[in-house]
Amino acid sequence: MKAAVYYKNDDVRCENVARPEISSGELLLKVYASGICGSDVMEWYRIKKAPLVLGHEVAGLVEEVGEGVTKFKKGDRVTVAHHVPCNTCRFCLNGEHSVCDMLRSTNFEPGGFAEFVRVPQVNVDRGTFLLPESVSFEEGSFSEPLGCVIRGFQKARFTSGQCVLVLGSGISGLLHIKLAKALGAGPIIATDISPYRLDAAKRAGADLVIDAKDDVPAIIEESYGRKADFVSICAGADKAIEQGLSSVERGGNILLFAPKEPGETFPFPLFDLWKDNITVTTSYASPPAETLKAIELIASKRITVDDMVTHRFPIEEAKEGFALVAGAGESIKVIIEPHKA
């Protein structure tokens, strides 16, 4: 079968690899849509394991069903989570599924940028979800990234009616805007250095967009006479973190959604955080409950995601897709289509 094999951001090759074989309790997924995530082009993160087949935002059809599988049948339309928790460790029992050892070690084979993937038994059990007929494969591939955002909102204690600031209007930032809109936030403010992405933020539902090169905190206070209750930092740049810390209201919450590279640090104004009762939270991954919520929000059309797909490529042209995402230019969501529906 064909797969897009990652060597580095500018070296992604279409190669023939062995089609995976399944065992009892497993599924073989025929991949129809696989989104390129921003994390897929974090070269510092990916290159140490190269060459490999990436792709974790997947949706497709069940092609084969292993012995003993009763929840799914051939032809079912599904999305599959690559990371799944054990649900029994002390972290899971405390609601911290994202730091479960199993979640951090599970995956499917070889990766979503391939014609077929083997879904291991544990992923079948708690990481495979039927797609409603109203949800396309493309839309289904958004369940993982949207689930990650839902998890972040829950961790950072978002409540309706809050003033929300999203720093960085790439795909993650746009999903933050759309979720905030769906959950009754107001007003919603977005920043970016790209006019293209600021326009996308407006279309996604932002009430005010600000060029990140400007004085973001001052513009917010001038516009609304106050700061933001909920600040989500969707860009790992120091400037974005500085602006987030300077733009949060007393008693507010900051969500550090975008990571910095290992070893990088940032000086936090601990006295100000203490004095103003600011909560700083991090979030990672989309446990099963959040993935289900994402599917429900997409199926109900409370959140639209198909309008964020700007480019589609077959596996043979995956290199071009990676170049678009890595360049952070005029693209939002890039989808690889191993089998065009």
N, C-alpha and C positions, 0 to 999 in steps of 0.2 A: 504494500500500500504506500501511498505518498504521505510524506510528513514534512513540515517546515522545521529544519534543524537549526537551532540557534548556536552560533559560535561567538558572535559579538553583535552589537547593534547594527553595524553595517555589513555583517556577514551572516545572512540567514539563507540557507540553501534548501531547495526542494530535493529531497532524497527518497529513495525507496527503502523502506524499513519493513521488518517482519510484522505482519498483521497479528495482533495479540490473540492468544487462545484463552478461553475462559474455563474455569473449573466450577465445581458445584457452589451454589450460593452467589455466583457472579453474573454480571451482565456484560454484553458487548454493545456499545453505543455507536451508532452511525451518526457522526457529527455533521450537523447542518449549519450551525453558527457558533463561532468562537471569537469572542472579543479580545482585542489586544489591550491589556491593562497597562497603566503607567508603570506598575512594578515590573512588567516584562521588559522594559527598556532601562531599568536601573542597572546599568552595566556593572557597577561595583558589586551589586548583589548577585547578578546572574552569571557573570563570566567565570567565577570560580568553580562552577559546576558544569560549564560547557565542555563538549557539545551536549545539548539536550533539546528535547521537544517541550516547549512551553505551552501555555494556554490553559486557563482554569475557569474562564467564563463561557461555559458550553451549554448547548441544547441540541437535541436531536431525537432520533428514533431508536427504540430498543431493537437491535438486530438479532441478538441471540440471548436466550435465557438459560442460565445454568440450572442444574438439577437442584430441586429444593426451593427455588424461588417461587413464591406464590403471590407476591404483591404486584408483580409486573409481568407483562406478556409481550411477545414480539409485536412490534408496531406501535407500542405506547409512545406518546410524545412526552419527553421528560427533560429536565435540567438536572445536572449532577454536581454536587459539591466535591471539590478535591480534598478539602480538609474537613474531617469530622471528629467530634469529641467522643470520649468514652461514656460520658454521662454518669460515671460512678466514682471518679476520683474526688479528692477533697476540693479541687478547684471547680469542677463541674457542679458539685453539690452546693457550692457557695455562689453559683451563678457566674463563675469566671471561666466559661467554656473556652475562651480564646487562648488561655495559657495552659490548657490541658496538653499533656505530653503526646497523647494519641493524635490530637488535632494537629500538632506540629510535625508529626511524622507520617501521616496518611497522605495518599495521593492516588490518582488513577494513572494508567499506563497506556501510551507513553506521555501523553499530554494532549490538550485540545486542538493543537494545530496539526492534526492528523485526520485521516479519513475515518478511523475507528479508534476507540479507546476501550480498554478493559476496566470495568468498574468492580473493584474488590468487594468482598462480602460485606465488610463493615460500612462501606460507602453505599452499598445497596440498601442496607438496613436503616441507616439514619441520614443519608445524604443524597438520596434520589427522590425527585419530586415530580409528580404528574403535572403537566401543563394544561390548563383549561383550553378548550378549543378556540377561545377568543384570543389567546396569547400566541403570537407567532414565535418561531424559533429565535429570531433576532431579539424580540422582546424578552423571551425566556433567558437569553444569555445575560441579561441585565440583572437577574435575580441575585447574583453574588455581589456585584459592586453596590447595588442598592441596599442589599442586606447589610453590608459593611457600614453604610451610612446610617441605617436604622439603628444598628448597634451603637454607633457613636452618639447619636441623639439620646439614646436611653442612658448610656454611661454618663453623659454630661448633663443629664437631668433637664432636658428641654421641656418646656411647657408652652401651650398655645398662648398667643398674645405677646410673646416676647419679641423684642427687637433683635434681629439676627444679623450678624456680620459674617460674610464668607470671604476669606482672603485667598484668592486664587480661583479662577473660573475655568479650569480644565474640566474633564469629565466628572471628577469627584466633586469639585465645587458646584457644578451645575446640578448634580444629584442632590447636594445639600440644599440648594435653592429650591428645587422642586419639592423635596420632602418638607422643608420649612413652610412652603406655600400650602401644601396639602394638609399640614397639621395646624394651620391657623396662625402662623407667625405674622408679625407686622410691626414696623416695616422690615423689609429685607434689603440689605445692602451688600453689594459685591464689588470686589476689586480684581484687577489684573493689569499687566503691562501691555497686553495685546488688545487693540481695538476690536479685532475679530472676536475674541473671547468675551469682551465686554458686551458686544452686541448679542452674543449667545446668552449671556447672563440676563439681559433684558428680556429676551424671548422666553427664558426659563421662568421668569416671574420676579426678578429683582426690581424693587421700587426705585432704587438709586444705584448707579454704577459709578465707580471712582477709579481713575487711572492710579495705579499703585505707586507711580512716581510722584504723585502729589501728596499733600499733607492730609492723609486719610483721617486721623483723629479729629483734626480741626474741621474738616468738611462735614463729618458726621454731627459734631456738636452744633455747627452753624445751621445745618439742615433740620435737626430735630430737637435741639436744645438739651441733648442728653447723650449718653454713650449707649453701647449695645449690651443687652442682657446676656446674649449667647454669641460667642465668637468661635468660629470654626476656622482653624488655620490649615488650609489645603495646599500650601506651598511650603517647602522646607527652607526657603531663603531666610536669612537672619532678619532682613527688612520686614518680611511678612510677620515674623514673630514679634518684632518690636512694635509694629503697628497694632497687632492684636492685643498686646499687653497695655498699650496706651489707649485703646478704644473700648475697653470693657467697663461696664458700669459697676458700681459698688454692689457687692453681693452677687456678681455675675459669674458665669461659667465660661471657661476657655477649653475648647477641644483641640488637642494637638493631633490632627488627623494625618498629616503628611510627615513621614520620618526624615530625619537627617542621617547622613552617612555614619557608620560605626566610628566611634572615637571623636566625633564632632560634639562640641558642647555649646551652651548658650547661657550667658549670665542672667539669672532671673532676679528681679527686684523683690526679694523675699519680704522685706519690711512692708512694702506697698501691698503685696498680696495678703499679708497678715492683717494689716490695718483695714483694708477694704473688703476683707472676707471673700477674696476671689478664689474660686476652685479651678484648678488646672487638671484636666483629665486626658488620658490617652485611650485609644481604641484600636483594635486590630481584629480582622477577620469577621466572618458572618456565620455564627453558629446556626443550626437548623431552624430554630424558632424565628430568627430574623429573616432567613431565606424564605420561609413560608409567608411571613408578613409582606415581604417584597413582592412575591408572586400575587398575593391578594391585591396589593395596591396597583400593580400593573394591570391585572385582570379587570379591576373595577374602573380603570381609566382615571383614577384619582391622581395617578402619576403617569404621564406619557413619556416613553423612552425612545420610540422609533424615530422621533424628530431629531434625536441627537446623533444618529448614524449618518456620517458624512461620506464614508468610503467603504467599499466592499471589494475584496480581492479573493481570487482562488488561491490555493496553496502555492501554485507555481509563482505567484507574484507577492508572496508574503514579505519578501525583502522590502518591497515598496511600502507596504503597510507599516512595517517596523520603522522605516525612515521617516514616515509622516508623524508617527507617535513620538519618536525620539526627538524630532525637530521642533515639536510643540508649536507648529505653525498654524496653518489654516485647516485644521481638522479637529473633530471632537471625538467621536467614537469610530474606530476602524474595526471592521468585522472581517474575519477570514471565513470563507464558505467552502469547506472541503467537498460538500455535495450540495450544489445549488438546488433549492427546493423548487 
